[in-house]
């Protein structure tokens, strides 16, 4: 069974199924609210009169407990990957950055939720110990305890449960975007995902110009209307926040022209507002957005020509990532220690004990021997204990390339050679242009020479015909 699970295809299938179940749990966790919540924001529901309302709302459901287990398993997998590849190599892959951000937000969300649960539990303990009333709704409670009996509409904006719910929503969006990682395995969606990823890079380049223009008009309109707070038909441009909202939603046609109209008869300010707001809409909507669409279309057409090669390269890279040893079991089953882990732990403990014994036996040697010992200790410290059947290898010096590295080098070399051959077939270099020019010049000279020779022969033929015609007339 272990040999079957260690095969690259089975590892890919296992991890894909595990992540699919994780997404299913995220959907299932919200299934009880598909048709609406049971209690409104201004209502409280408790199991008995002495129960604190927040104890009921901050309890973790069984789906949330399963999600936490999956998150812990993925965190452990990412930690092992950082330990194996190193932090620098780990950050170079953008998918790892997405995983790190997603898992960090999940941890922050559940930490805030747990803090809210702990505080609500302390409030419940105070009620159980110091409140004799059967119904706490009529009892006199301290302010910090009474707060946890309030309905949602009276919660503070910085309440840990509110922060937890906001972070959880962001983490769910990032989790579903992680599906794009396994799309290169499919022939239909793989090229589309690669093309979309390349066009996103062009969008980020365009965002520099977009943000410059947006910030310029946002600050300008704010400076123009900041003194008219309460003197406008709507609060647009009176604060930096309102200025940002108005200009942002005007890109999608969701802002009105009345945003620049004043209640007072200050026509000069209104006219300047009309002009700036009109110039902004023309610049952003008519010019910049259409230029962005043209850039995306051009980039997509360029990528679509080599989409098949790009997709096969990405698919091979995805498959090869499952060739290396390790990461056999997906989350959350990787949290269970395997016999292989115990074996490696015993080897490391044994090596540490041997190293300590050698250090104690040579402690009283002279300085030269001590220096040699330190160098050997450094060399031993850099050595890793490989899997059975492999020799000890050094991490810094004398590291032999792995099978993954060899295959990746060959794939990259094949890709580069094919690109060079295609370029040589499609493009005409400078030497070929000079050769074509020389051929055209030589052909021209040959044509001129043939033309002059033909003209001479024609003149000679005409002369001979004239002489012959003259002789015939003299005879007659």
Buried (B, 14 or more C-beta within 10 A) or exposed (E): EEEEEBEEEBBBBBBBEBBEBBBEBBEBBEEEEEEEEEEEEEEBEBEEEBBBBBBBBBEEEEBBEBBBBBBBBBBBBBEEBBEBBEEEEBEEEEEBEBBBEBBBBBBBBBBBBBBBBEBBBBBBEBBEEEBEEEEBEEBEBEEEBBBBBBBBEEBEEEBBBBBBEEBBEBBBEBBEEBBBBBBBBEEEBBBBBBBBBBBEEBEEEBEEEBEEBBEEBBEBBBEBBBEBEEEBEBBBBBBEEBBBBBBBEBBEEEBBEEBBBBEEEEEEBBEBBBEBBEEBBEBBBEEBBEEBEEBBEEBBEEBBEBBEBBBBBBBBBBBBBBEEEBBBBBBBEBBEEEEBEEEBEEEEEEBEEEBEEBEEEEEEEEEEEEEEBEEEEEEBEBBEBEEEEEEEBEEEEEEEEEEBEEBBEEBEEEBEEEEEEEEEEEEEEEEEEEEEEEEEEEEEEEEEEEEEEEEEEEEEEEEEEEEEEEEEEEEE
